[in-house]
Amino acid sequence: MVAVTHLLAPAAMPHSPDSLSVFSYNVLLPNSVDAWWTYKMYSPPLSESDRHVGDWEYRRKLIEQRVCHVDADVVCFQEVSPTSFESDFSFMSELGYDGVELFRKGRFRPATFWKTNKYKLAVPAAHK
């Protein structure tokens, strides 16, 4: 088993036919709908010229690039938004993943995606 503790630059996960690679990422509650959380995460506050880095579209492109480069079998996201999950992560299907948002309670939710050419969902997600 190969463990990668932190990827400092875009890099692919090592693959072998009998392995499973997993990539986990906190997306800081995508803000394509209301943006209430994102700007609280920047301290000191972003300057006017840097405010674009907190926008979901900018962050979405960076996440998409990272997922594409890492090319993991399974991708787990934390803090997805229930109000915009489908649109926020539509790029995942373009990269060959299918996925589900988990736990139908609260504003911050996890989601799991898997490569459709290698895996399929065996049973529906159990929402507690």
C-alpha positions as CSV (number, residue, x, y, z in Angstrom):
1,M,0.0,0.0,0.0
2,V,1.2,3.5,-0.8
3,A,0.1,6.4,1.4
4,V,0.4,9.9,0.2
5,T,0.0,12.3,3.1
6,H,-0.1,15.6,1.1
7,L,0.2,16.5,-2.5
8,L,2.1,19.8,-2.8
9,A,1.7,19.9,-6.6
10,P,-0.5,18.2,-9.1
11,A,0.5,14.6,-9.2
12,A,-1.0,11.3,-10.1
13,M,-1.6,8.6,-7.5
14,P,0.4,5.5,-8.1
15,H,-1.7,2.8,-9.6
16,S,-1.5,-1.0,-9.9
17,P,-4.3,-3.4,-11.1
18,D,-5.0,-4.7,-7.7
19,S,-5.0,-1.4,-5.8
20,L,-7.6,1.1,-4.8
21,S,-6.6,4.8,-4.8
22,V,-8.7,7.3,-2.7
23,F,-8.5,11.1,-2.8
24,S,-10.2,13.2,-0.1
25,Y,-10.7,16.9,-0.3
26,N,-12.6,19.5,1.8
27,V,-14.2,21.9,-0.7
28,L,-15.2,24.5,1.9
29,L,-19.0,24.4,1.1
30,P,-19.3,25.3,-2.6
31,N,-20.9,28.7,-2.9
32,S,-22.5,28.7,-6.3
33,V,-25.8,29.5,-4.6
34,D,-25.3,31.8,-1.6
35,A,-21.6,32.2,-0.9
36,W,-22.2,32.7,2.8
37,W,-19.3,30.5,4.1
38,T,-16.4,31.0,1.8
39,Y,-15.3,34.5,2.6
40,K,-15.3,33.7,6.3
41,M,-12.4,31.3,5.6
42,Y,-10.0,34.0,4.5
43,S,-8.1,35.9,7.2
44,P,-7.1,38.6,6.7
45,P,-10.0,39.2,4.3
46,L,-9.2,39.0,0.6
47,S,-8.3,42.3,-1.1
48,E,-10.7,43.5,-3.8
49,S,-8.2,42.3,-6.5
50,D,-8.0,38.8,-5.0
51,R,-11.7,38.3,-4.2
52,H,-12.1,36.1,-7.3
53,V,-10.1,33.3,-5.6
54,G,-13.0,32.8,-3.2
55,D,-15.5,32.5,-5.9
56,W,-16.9,29.0,-6.4
57,E,-16.3,29.0,-10.2
58,Y,-12.6,29.7,-9.6
59,R,-12.3,27.1,-6.9
60,R,-14.3,24.6,-8.9
61,K,-11.8,24.8,-11.8
62,L,-8.9,24.2,-9.4
63,I,-10.7,21.2,-7.8
64,E,-11.5,19.8,-11.2
65,Q,-7.8,20.1,-12.3
66,R,-6.6,18.4,-9.1
67,V,-9.1,15.5,-9.4
68,C,-8.1,15.1,-13.0
69,H,-4.3,15.1,-12.2
70,V,-4.6,12.8,-9.2
71,D,-6.9,10.4,-11.2
72,A,-7.9,8.4,-8.1
73,D,-10.4,5.5,-8.2
74,V,-12.5,7.0,-5.4
75,V,-12.9,10.7,-4.6
76,C,-14.4,11.9,-1.3
77,F,-15.5,15.5,-0.8
78,Q,-16.4,17.1,2.5
79,E,-18.7,20.2,2.9
80,V,-20.8,19.8,-0.3
81,S,-23.9,21.9,-0.5
82,P,-27.3,20.1,-0.6
83,T,-28.8,23.0,-2.6
84,S,-26.3,22.9,-5.4
85,F,-24.6,19.5,-5.3
86,E,-25.7,18.4,-8.8
87,S,-24.5,21.6,-10.6
88,D,-21.4,22.2,-8.4
89,F,-20.0,18.7,-9.2
90,S,-21.3,18.1,-12.7
91,F,-17.7,18.1,-13.9
92,M,-17.1,14.8,-12.1
93,S,-19.2,12.9,-14.7
94,E,-17.1,14.5,-17.4
95,L,-14.0,13.0,-15.7
96,G,-15.6,9.6,-15.6
97,Y,-17.0,9.5,-12.1
98,D,-20.5,8.8,-10.6
99,G,-21.3,9.8,-7.1
100,V,-23.7,10.4,-4.3
101,E,-24.2,13.0,-1.7
102,L,-24.4,11.4,1.8
103,F,-26.4,12.1,4.9
104,R,-29.5,14.1,4.1
105,K,-29.2,16.3,7.3
106,G,-27.5,19.6,7.8
107,R,-25.8,22.1,5.5
108,F,-22.3,20.5,5.3
109,R,-22.4,17.1,3.7
110,P,-19.9,14.5,2.4
111,A,-20.0,13.0,-1.0
112,T,-18.3,10.0,-2.6
113,F,-17.5,9.6,-6.3
114,W,-16.1,6.5,-8.0
115,K,-14.7,5.7,-11.5
116,T,-17.5,4.3,-13.5
117,N,-15.2,2.2,-15.6
118,K,-14.0,0.3,-12.6
119,Y,-16.7,0.4,-10.0
120,K,-20.5,0.5,-9.5
121,L,-22.7,1.3,-6.5
122,A,-23.6,-2.1,-4.9
123,V,-26.3,-0.8,-2.6
124,P,-28.0,2.6,-2.3
125,A,-26.4,5.0,0.3
126,A,-27.9,4.7,3.7
127,H,-28.8,8.2,5.0
128,K,-28.8,8.5,8.7
